[in-house]
Amino acid sequence: RIAAVIASVLGAFAALGLFSFIVATQVSELAQNIPVYQTNILTKIRSLKETGVGGGILARLSKVVERVGQE
């Protein structure tokens, strides 16, 4: 009975460790790609501004992106 409890606890910790590793890997990858995402978003916003689509919405979205970029 004790062996079963120990095995269950070890299995739970192993699953938790694996999950934590996967999440940490994904967050690290996302953090490395933020400049790429920022560049793509700014390019698309500029493109929409040039075509005149969206007016006020794009202006507000652009300000939000600029504020996020500053931080």
C-alpha positions in Angstrom: 0.0 0.0 0.0 2.8 2.4 0.8 4.5 1.6 -2.5 1.3 2.5 -4.4 1.1 5.9 -2.6 4.7 6.6 -3.3 4.3 5.6 -7.0 1.2 7.8 -7.3 2.9 10.8 -5.7 6.0 10.4 -7.9 3.8 10.1 -11.0 1.9 13.3 -10.0 5.2 15.2 -9.5 6.5 13.9 -12.8 3.4 15.0 -14.6 3.6 18.4 -12.9 7.3 18.7 -13.8 6.6 17.9 -17.5 3.8 20.3 -17.7 5.9 23.1 -16.1 8.7 22.3 -18.6 6.4 22.6 -21.6 4.9 25.9 -20.4 8.3 27.4 -19.7 9.5 26.3 -23.1 6.5 27.9 -24.8 6.8 31.2 -22.8 10.5 31.4 -23.6 9.8 30.9 -27.3 7.1 33.5 -27.3 9.4 36.0 -25.5 12.1 35.5 -28.2 9.6 36.1 -31.0 8.0 39.2 -29.6 10.1 41.6 -31.8 8.9 39.7 -34.9 5.3 39.9 -33.8 5.6 43.5 -33.0 7.1 44.3 -36.5 4.4 42.3 -38.2 1.6 44.1 -36.3 3.1 47.5 -37.0 3.5 46.7 -40.7 -0.1 45.6 -41.0 -1.3 48.7 -39.1 0.7 51.0 -41.4 -0.7 49.2 -44.4 -4.3 49.7 -43.2 -3.6 53.3 -42.4 -2.3 53.9 -46.0 -5.5 52.4 -47.5 -7.7 54.5 -45.2 -9.5 51.6 -43.7 -10.8 51.7 -40.1 -10.1 55.4 -39.3 -10.6 55.9 -35.6 -10.2 52.3 -34.6 -6.8 52.0 -36.2 -5.6 55.2 -34.6 -6.6 53.9 -31.1 -5.1 50.5 -31.9 -1.9 52.1 -33.1 -1.6 54.2 -29.9 -2.0 51.0 -27.8 0.7 49.2 -29.8 3.0 52.1 -29.4 2.5 52.2 -25.7 3.1 48.5 -25.4 6.2 48.9 -27.5 7.6 51.6 -25.1 7.2 49.3 -22.1 
